[in-house]
Amino acid sequence: MASADIAIYLSPADRQTAVSRASAFLDSKFATWDDVQASDDLEALVEGSGRSSGELKSRLSVSEANIQERIAETRSSVEAHLHKAQELSLLRHSLADELSYLSNELVSALSDEENQATLLEEVETLHRSLKEVETVKGYVQVIERSLHLSEASVQEVTSSSAHTSISRSSLSNYQKLQEFVASISDACGSIEDGIGPQKLRLVSYVESVRENAWNNIRYTLSAPLLAASEALGWPMRVDYTQASLKDRTNFEGSFLNLLTLQSIGKEVHGTSPSSAAPRTGLYPVQALVQPVSLRFKYHFESSRQTNRLDKPEWYFTHVLNVTTEQRAFMDVVVQRLIDSTSYKGINAWRELVLLLLALPTRKLLRTIPPLLAHPSLLAHTIYQALAFDAALREAGFGLAGTSASKKSQGSQKSSLLDDEDHWCGVSDVILGRSEWFEAWLEGERKFAEDQYNEIISSSDAWLISEDHGDEDGPIDLSLRPTNSARRLKALIEQVTDRYTPLPSYGHRFAFLTSIQLPLLSTYHSRISASLDAFETLSSAFVRAVPGAITVGGGDTGAGVSIGDTRRLTNGPEGTLRLVKALVSARYVERTMVDWGEDTSFLELWTEINREESLRKAAKTNQLLPAVEYRPRDTPDGTVFDELVAQYRRLGSRAEDMIAQQVCGEVESGLKAHWAMMTSPDPNIEVPDGVTVAPTLLAPVALLSSHLRFLQTSLPETTYTVLYRRIASRLCTHILQRAVLYRGRRRLTLQEGQTVQRECGLWIDACRIGPIAQARVEAPWRKLVMASRLIGGEGERWERVCDATFGTKVQADWEEVMAETVGYCELAREEAMQILRLRQDFAQ
């Protein structure tokens, strides 16, 4: 029974509910009071209810008695179950603790550092340690065996007499060592890892033991040679003929003994990459270099005063002196000993130089890093290294005929000029490292830029130079350049001298594109900017009106005033500024043309077109001409063609401005004369003896002064071109204003002759210097012909009029003009127009 039911049953009866139920029951049995009175059922129901009430009371008393018993039984049962539950809970906790303990016992020590290793893991660790010990034992045995054979091989050679020749039997223990190392190498092979096959450290170690053993054998046999060479005076100059027979015998025997050892080493070691072959060089020559190396260290790698960063020439000279002093000894004595062996293809002196190169190389590797912060010292060191290389090449050194040659040593003598054995030089130690070369290039660039800025900013930069003493090229000496142009030429040639000795065309290309071409382009921009400024000033002057603002943009106290502008742009002073730009541009242009034909630049240009990397770099440089791949043919043009074209255009622009300047000023000066000519004052009479108008004298004098200045400042060819352009323009202008379109008023004979004399005055003003008369008159022929036509008289006038307006054919008319006037430069229609200007023209 549920506890809810029990609670219901234990609760007291509800009287109201009982009354309600009784009422409802009675209502269902008896609908009216009459039904109650008429029937005896009510009594029966009352009696039945009484009996039921009695039974229920008896049963209630029995139930109450049973309830107490059930409650007691239930309590005892609950207490029993509660005690059992507590025991089971304790048992569960104990089982959980035991399970956790057992689980921890099964966890590996590798999963947590705080846990102890399991028994299985301890056993496995002991097994691994045992295997490692066994492996180490094998390694130690291999190492012990190799060290024992190494010591035995060295002892075998050491125990032999110093005068005993070395032989293969004397190296029996070393041969065993060689065979043992080869077997270890074959057995172990190589291992693979993430970066590829790798050699075991054991193999590398035993090979190093073998190499050390061979070097010790070599050092052992080198000791007698060093002693014998010291007896001869080495490393000082050796006078072999003055040495005793015993010293010479000891030297030759020790020398040949080392060569024999090297020959045996080639047979024993073979050609495998893992062999203990020594460094490049003959053993006896390596031994002879040792005293020189000690002396080099004493002087140039210690704290002595001779060890200076700013004096690289000292150690280079030291090495050169050794090679020079010992050349006779090496070429005669040592070469004879080498030729008697299988190394007869080796040149003794070259071999000595090859081994001595390690000394300056080592010195450069140590000194260059601290020199990177000092561009001047770095550049000085590089120049000395290049001079050192040049001196050795001039003395005949090369890799051909040395142990570093690519040809086999046992064959016939190598050619001393073999292209395959190109020697890059000691300078390649520096130039071969891009960061060192870039540091040098940057220092040279800054130095050149500083020099250029000094040239441009100097007070006499734009003065025309009178000195031609330093010109050694085919440049026209009549072209007098500005000081800045001359100094720029010297600066560019100085840079050329700096990088021309460089063996790599890539390095030369870097100097050309990083220093020389930018400087030339900057100078071009400077000249172009000066022409732009001149045009600006001239335009400001043309547009200026009194009281307007100045050219500088402020009032008259700031910038350049109108008067200053006129002074800067007018007259010979203004022309002088244009002439400076012209001669500077032409001088640099002709200089670059001369440079482009130089052998060094031609070779560089050929290599740029041939080498792919240089060709790609050249295509991206706007200052170089177009390149084209030519593997064999010589490319067209030169490396400076693009800049030459730019300077040529700049020079043409300056010539145009000069012509415009002169013609513009002369035409401006003629305005008063034209005004007087078109509106003459009849009250003014020309005095006797005055043949030209006074208003014409000033422009004629201005033209004469301009031409005289140009003639003294420019070469004859340039002056001639400019003169023709100026004279042709003025001739056209004067012809139109003075003759063809002078107005409706017709001229008298006297006025026509006046025009003729005025036109002749222009030609007289142009007769400057040694220029021939015909060349002076050539641009003025139309004006001369027109003036002679309008000033003609008498028979000449009649003949000209008859021929011009008559029925003569064109050829006959031209012949008459040539005979009567001297020229026939005008058209027949123009001649008719001119003749009609005369009042006495009757046709």
LINJO-V677845 format. One record per residue. N is the residue number from 1. RES is the residue in three letters. SS is DSSP state (H for helix, E for strand, C for the rest). Layout:
N_RES_SS + N_RES_SS
This chain:
1_MET_C + 2_ALA_C + 3_SER_H + 4_ALA_H + 5_ASP_H + 6_ILE_H + 7_ALA_H + 8_ILE_H + 9_TYR_H + 10_LEU_H + 11_SER_C + 12_PRO_C + 13_ALA_C + 14_ASP_C + 15_ARG_H + 16_GLN_H + 17_THR_H + 18_ALA_H + 19_VAL_H + 20_SER_H + 21_ARG_H + 22_ALA_H + 23_SER_H + 24_ALA_H + 25_PHE_H + 26_LEU_H + 27_ASP_H + 28_SER_H + 29_LYS_H + 30_PHE_C + 31_ALA_C + 32_THR_C + 33_TRP_H + 34_ASP_H + 35_ASP_H + 36_VAL_H + 37_GLN_H + 38_ALA_H + 39_SER_C + 40_ASP_C + 41_ASP_H + 42_LEU_H + 43_GLU_H + 44_ALA_H + 45_LEU_H + 46_VAL_H + 47_GLU_H + 48_GLY_H + 49_SER_H + 50_GLY_H + 51_ARG_H + 52_SER_H + 53_SER_H + 54_GLY_H + 55_GLU_H + 56_LEU_H + 57_LYS_H + 58_SER_H + 59_ARG_H + 60_LEU_H + 61_SER_H + 62_VAL_H + 63_SER_H + 64_GLU_H + 65_ALA_H + 66_ASN_H + 67_ILE_H + 68_GLN_H + 69_GLU_H + 70_ARG_H + 71_ILE_H + 72_ALA_H + 73_GLU_H + 74_THR_H + 75_ARG_H + 76_SER_H + 77_SER_H + 78_VAL_H + 79_GLU_H + 80_ALA_H + 81_HIS_H + 82_LEU_H + 83_HIS_H + 84_LYS_H + 85_ALA_H + 86_GLN_H + 87_GLU_H + 88_LEU_H + 89_SER_H + 90_LEU_H + 91_LEU_H + 92_ARG_H + 93_HIS_H + 94_SER_H + 95_LEU_H + 96_ALA_H + 97_ASP_H + 98_GLU_H + 99_LEU_H + 100_SER_H + 101_TYR_H + 102_LEU_H + 103_SER_H + 104_ASN_H + 105_GLU_H + 106_LEU_H + 107_VAL_C + 108_SER_C + 109_ALA_C + 110_LEU_C + 111_SER_C + 112_ASP_C + 113_GLU_C + 114_GLU_C + 115_ASN_C + 116_GLN_C + 117_ALA_C + 118_THR_C + 119_LEU_H + 120_LEU_H + 121_GLU_H + 122_GLU_H + 123_VAL_H + 124_GLU_H + 125_THR_H + 126_LEU_H + 127_HIS_H + 128_ARG_H + 129_SER_H + 130_LEU_H + 131_LYS_H + 132_GLU_H + 133_VAL_H + 134_GLU_H + 135_THR_H + 136_VAL_H + 137_LYS_H + 138_GLY_H + 139_TYR_H + 140_VAL_H + 141_GLN_H + 142_VAL_H + 143_ILE_H + 144_GLU_H + 145_ARG_H + 146_SER_H + 147_LEU_H + 148_HIS_H + 149_LEU_H + 150_SER_H + 151_GLU_H + 152_ALA_H + 153_SER_H + 154_VAL_H + 155_GLN_H + 156_GLU_H + 157_VAL_H + 158_THR_H + 159_SER_H + 160_SER_C + 161_SER_C + 162_ALA_C + 163_HIS_C + 164_THR_C + 165_SER_C + 166_ILE_C + 167_SER_C + 168_ARG_H + 169_SER_H + 170_SER_H + 171_LEU_H + 172_SER_H + 173_ASN_H + 174_TYR_H + 175_GLN_H + 176_LYS_H + 177_LEU_H + 178_GLN_H + 179_GLU_H + 180_PHE_H + 181_VAL_H + 182_ALA_H + 183_SER_H + 184_ILE_H + 185_SER_H + 186_ASP_H + 187_ALA_H + 188_CYS_H + 189_GLY_C + 190_SER_E + 191_ILE_E + 192_GLU_E + 193_ASP_E + 194_GLY_C + 195_ILE_C + 196_GLY_E + 197_PRO_E + 198_GLN_E + 199_LYS_E + 200_LEU_C + 201_ARG_H + 202_LEU_H + 203_VAL_H + 204_SER_H + 205_TYR_H + 206_VAL_H + 207_GLU_H + 208_SER_H + 209_VAL_H + 210_ARG_H + 211_GLU_H + 212_ASN_H + 213_ALA_H + 214_TRP_H + 215_ASN_H + 216_ASN_H + 217_ILE_H + 218_ARG_H + 219_TYR_H + 220_THR_H + 221_LEU_H + 222_SER_H + 223_ALA_H + 224_PRO_H + 225_LEU_H + 226_LEU_H + 227_ALA_H + 228_ALA_H + 229_SER_H + 230_GLU_H + 231_ALA_H + 232_LEU_H + 233_GLY_C + 234_TRP_C + 235_PRO_C + 236_MET_C + 237_ARG_C + 238_VAL_C + 239_ASP_C + 240_TYR_H + 241_THR_H + 242_GLN_H + 243_ALA_C + 244_SER_C + 245_LEU_H + 246_LYS_H + 247_ASP_H + 248_ARG_H + 249_THR_H + 250_ASN_H + 251_PHE_H + 252_GLU_H + 253_GLY_H + 254_SER_H + 255_PHE_H + 256_LEU_H + 257_ASN_H + 258_LEU_H + 259_LEU_H + 260_THR_H + 261_LEU_H + 262_GLN_H + 263_SER_H + 264_ILE_H + 265_GLY_H + 266_LYS_H + 267_GLU_H + 268_VAL_H + 269_HIS_H + 270_GLY_C + 271_THR_C + 272_SER_C + 273_PRO_C + 274_SER_C + 275_SER_C + 276_ALA_C + 277_ALA_C + 278_PRO_C + 279_ARG_C + 280_THR_C + 281_GLY_C + 282_LEU_C + 283_TYR_H + 284_PRO_H + 285_VAL_H + 286_GLN_H + 287_ALA_H + 288_LEU_H + 289_VAL_H + 290_GLN_H + 291_PRO_H + 292_VAL_H + 293_SER_H + 294_LEU_H + 295_ARG_H + 296_PHE_H + 297_LYS_H + 298_TYR_H + 299_HIS_H + 300_PHE_H + 301_GLU_C + 302_SER_C + 303_SER_C + 304_ARG_C + 305_GLN_C + 306_THR_C + 307_ASN_C + 308_ARG_C + 309_LEU_C + 310_ASP_C + 311_LYS_C + 312_PRO_H + 313_GLU_H + 314_TRP_H + 315_TYR_H + 316_PHE_H + 317_THR_H + 318_HIS_H + 319_VAL_H + 320_LEU_H + 321_ASN_H + 322_VAL_H + 323_THR_H + 324_THR_H + 325_GLU_H + 326_GLN_C + 327_ARG_H + 328_ALA_H + 329_PHE_H + 330_MET_H + 331_ASP_H + 332_VAL_H + 333_VAL_H + 334_VAL_H + 335_GLN_H + 336_ARG_H + 337_LEU_H + 338_ILE_H + 339_ASP_H + 340_SER_C + 341_THR_C + 342_SER_C + 343_TYR_C + 344_LYS_C + 345_GLY_C + 346_ILE_C + 347_ASN_C + 348_ALA_H + 349_TRP_H + 350_ARG_H + 351_GLU_H + 352_LEU_H + 353_VAL_H + 354_LEU_H + 355_LEU_H + 356_LEU_H + 357_LEU_H + 358_ALA_H + 359_LEU_H + 360_PRO_H + 361_THR_H + 362_ARG_H + 363_LYS_H + 364_LEU_H + 365_LEU_H + 366_ARG_H + 367_THR_H + 368_ILE_H + 369_PRO_H + 370_PRO_H + 371_LEU_H + 372_LEU_C + 373_ALA_C + 374_HIS_C + 375_PRO_H + 376_SER_H + 377_LEU_H + 378_LEU_H + 379_ALA_H + 380_HIS_H + 381_THR_H + 382_ILE_H + 383_TYR_H + 384_GLN_H + 385_ALA_H + 386_LEU_H + 387_ALA_H + 388_PHE_H + 389_ASP_H + 390_ALA_H + 391_ALA_H + 392_LEU_H + 393_ARG_H + 394_GLU_H + 395_ALA_H + 396_GLY_C + 397_PHE_C + 398_GLY_C + 399_LEU_C + 400_ALA_C + 401_GLY_C + 402_THR_C + 403_SER_C + 404_ALA_C + 405_SER_C + 406_LYS_C + 407_LYS_C + 408_SER_C + 409_GLN_C + 410_GLY_C + 411_SER_C + 412_GLN_C + 413_LYS_C + 414_SER_C + 415_SER_C + 416_LEU_C + 417_LEU_C + 418_ASP_C + 419_ASP_H + 420_GLU_H + 421_ASP_H + 422_HIS_C + 423_TRP_C + 424_CYS_C + 425_GLY_C + 426_VAL_C + 427_SER_C + 428_ASP_H + 429_VAL_H + 430_ILE_H + 431_LEU_H + 432_GLY_C + 433_ARG_C + 434_SER_H + 435_GLU_H + 436_TRP_H + 437_PHE_H + 438_GLU_H + 439_ALA_H + 440_TRP_H + 441_LEU_H + 442_GLU_H + 443_GLY_H + 444_GLU_H + 445_ARG_H + 446_LYS_H + 447_PHE_H + 448_ALA_H + 449_GLU_H + 450_ASP_H + 451_GLN_H + 452_TYR_H + 453_ASN_H + 454_GLU_H + 455_ILE_H + 456_ILE_H + 457_SER_H + 458_SER_C + 459_SER_C + 460_ASP_C + 461_ALA_C + 462_TRP_C + 463_LEU_C + 464_ILE_E + 465_SER_C + 466_GLU_C + 467_ASP_C + 468_HIS_C + 469_GLY_C + 470_ASP_C + 471_GLU_C + 472_ASP_C + 473_GLY_C + 474_PRO_C + 475_ILE_C + 476_ASP_C + 477_LEU_C + 478_SER_C + 479_LEU_C + 480_ARG_C + 481_PRO_C + 482_THR_E + 483_ASN_H + 484_SER_H + 485_ALA_H + 486_ARG_H + 487_ARG_H + 488_LEU_H + 489_LYS_H + 490_ALA_H + 491_LEU_H + 492_ILE_H + 493_GLU_H + 494_GLN_H + 495_VAL_H + 496_THR_H + 497_ASP_H + 498_ARG_H + 499_TYR_H + 500_THR_H + 501_PRO_C + 502_LEU_C + 503_PRO_C + 504_SER_C + 505_TYR_H + 506_GLY_H + 507_HIS_H + 508_ARG_H + 509_PHE_H + 510_ALA_H + 511_PHE_H + 512_LEU_H + 513_THR_H + 514_SER_H + 515_ILE_H + 516_GLN_H + 517_LEU_H + 518_PRO_H + 519_LEU_H + 520_LEU_H + 521_SER_H + 522_THR_H + 523_TYR_H + 524_HIS_H + 525_SER_H + 526_ARG_H + 527_ILE_H + 528_SER_H + 529_ALA_H + 530_SER_H + 531_LEU_H + 532_ASP_H + 533_ALA_H + 534_PHE_H + 535_GLU_H + 536_THR_H + 537_LEU_H + 538_SER_H + 539_SER_H + 540_ALA_H + 541_PHE_H + 542_VAL_H + 543_ARG_H + 544_ALA_C + 545_VAL_C + 546_PRO_C + 547_GLY_C + 548_ALA_C + 549_ILE_C + 550_THR_C + 551_VAL_C + 552_GLY_C + 553_GLY_C + 554_GLY_C + 555_ASP_C + 556_THR_C + 557_GLY_C + 558_ALA_C + 559_GLY_C + 560_VAL_C + 561_SER_C + 562_ILE_H + 563_GLY_H + 564_ASP_H + 565_THR_H + 566_ARG_H + 567_ARG_H + 568_LEU_H + 569_THR_H + 570_ASN_C + 571_GLY_H + 572_PRO_H + 573_GLU_H + 574_GLY_H + 575_THR_H + 576_LEU_H + 577_ARG_H + 578_LEU_H + 579_VAL_H + 580_LYS_H + 581_ALA_H + 582_LEU_H + 583_VAL_H + 584_SER_H + 585_ALA_H + 586_ARG_H + 587_TYR_H + 588_VAL_H + 589_GLU_H + 590_ARG_H + 591_THR_H + 592_MET_H + 593_VAL_H + 594_ASP_H + 595_TRP_H + 596_GLY_H + 597_GLU_C + 598_ASP_C + 599_THR_H + 600_SER_H + 601_PHE_H + 602_LEU_H + 603_GLU_H + 604_LEU_H + 605_TRP_H + 606_THR_H + 607_GLU_H + 608_ILE_H + 609_ASN_H + 610_ARG_H + 611_GLU_C + 612_GLU_H + 613_SER_H + 614_LEU_H + 615_ARG_H + 616_LYS_H + 617_ALA_H + 618_ALA_H + 619_LYS_H + 620_THR_C + 621_ASN_C + 622_GLN_C + 623_LEU_C + 624_LEU_C + 625_PRO_C + 626_ALA_C + 627_VAL_C + 628_GLU_C + 629_TYR_C + 630_ARG_C + 631_PRO_C + 632_ARG_C + 633_ASP_C + 634_THR_C + 635_PRO_C + 636_ASP_C + 637_GLY_C + 638_THR_C + 639_VAL_C + 640_PHE_C + 641_ASP_H + 642_GLU_H + 643_LEU_H + 644_VAL_H + 645_ALA_H + 646_GLN_H + 647_TYR_H + 648_ARG_H + 649_ARG_H + 650_LEU_H + 651_GLY_H + 652_SER_H + 653_ARG_H + 654_ALA_H + 655_GLU_H + 656_ASP_H + 657_MET_H + 658_ILE_H + 659_ALA_H + 660_GLN_H + 661_GLN_H + 662_VAL_H + 663_CYS_H + 664_GLY_H + 665_GLU_H + 666_VAL_H + 667_GLU_H + 668_SER_H + 669_GLY_H + 670_LEU_C + 671_LYS_H + 672_ALA_H + 673_HIS_H + 674_TRP_H + 675_ALA_H + 676_MET_H + 677_MET_H + 678_THR_H + 679_SER_C + 680_PRO_C + 681_ASP_C + 682_PRO_C + 683_ASN_C + 684_ILE_C + 685_GLU_C + 686_VAL_C + 687_PRO_C + 688_ASP_C + 689_GLY_C + 690_VAL_C + 691_THR_C + 692_VAL_C + 693_ALA_C + 694_PRO_H + 695_THR_H + 696_LEU_H + 697_LEU_H + 698_ALA_H + 699_PRO_H + 700_VAL_H + 701_ALA_H + 702_LEU_H + 703_LEU_H + 704_SER_H + 705_SER_H + 706_HIS_H + 707_LEU_H + 708_ARG_H + 709_PHE_H + 710_LEU_H + 711_GLN_H + 712_THR_H + 713_SER_H + 714_LEU_C + 715_PRO_C + 716_GLU_H + 717_THR_H + 718_THR_H + 719_TYR_H + 720_THR_H + 721_VAL_H + 722_LEU_H + 723_TYR_H + 724_ARG_H + 725_ARG_H + 726_ILE_H + 727_ALA_H + 728_SER_H + 729_ARG_H + 730_LEU_H + 731_CYS_H + 732_THR_H + 733_HIS_H + 734_ILE_H + 735_LEU_H + 736_GLN_H + 737_ARG_H + 738_ALA_H + 739_VAL_H + 740_LEU_H + 741_TYR_C + 742_ARG_C + 743_GLY_C + 744_ARG_C + 745_ARG_C + 746_ARG_C + 747_LEU_E + 748_THR_C + 749_LEU_H + 750_GLN_H + 751_GLU_H + 752_GLY_H + 753_GLN_H + 754_THR_H + 755_VAL_H + 756_GLN_H + 757_ARG_H + 758_GLU_H + 759_CYS_H + 760_GLY_H + 761_LEU_H + 762_TRP_H + 763_ILE_H + 764_ASP_H + 765_ALA_H + 766_CYS_H + 767_ARG_C + 768_ILE_C + 769_GLY_C + 770_PRO_C + 771_ILE_C + 772_ALA_C + 773_GLN_H + 774_ALA_H + 775_ARG_H + 776_VAL_H + 777_GLU_H + 778_ALA_H + 779_PRO_H + 780_TRP_H + 781_ARG_H + 782_LYS_H + 783_LEU_H + 784_VAL_H + 785_MET_H + 786_ALA_H + 787_SER_H + 788_ARG_H + 789_LEU_H + 790_ILE_H + 791_GLY_C + 792_GLY_C + 793_GLU_C + 794_GLY_H + 795_GLU_H + 796_ARG_H + 797_TRP_H + 798_GLU_H + 799_ARG_H + 800_VAL_H + 801_CYS_H + 802_ASP_H + 803_ALA_H + 804_THR_H + 805_PHE_H + 806_GLY_C + 807_THR_C + 808_LYS_C + 809_VAL_C + 810_GLN_H + 811_ALA_H + 812_ASP_H + 813_TRP_H + 814_GLU_H + 815_GLU_H + 816_VAL_H + 817_MET_H + 818_ALA_H + 819_GLU_H + 820_THR_H + 821_VAL_C + 822_GLY_C + 823_TYR_C + 824_CYS_C + 825_GLU_C + 826_LEU_C + 827_ALA_C + 828_ARG_H + 829_GLU_H + 830_GLU_H + 831_ALA_H + 832_MET_H + 833_GLN_H + 834_ILE_H + 835_LEU_H + 836_ARG_C + 837_LEU_C + 838_ARG_E + 839_GLN_C + 840_ASP_C + 841_PHE_C + 842_ALA_C + 843_GLN_C
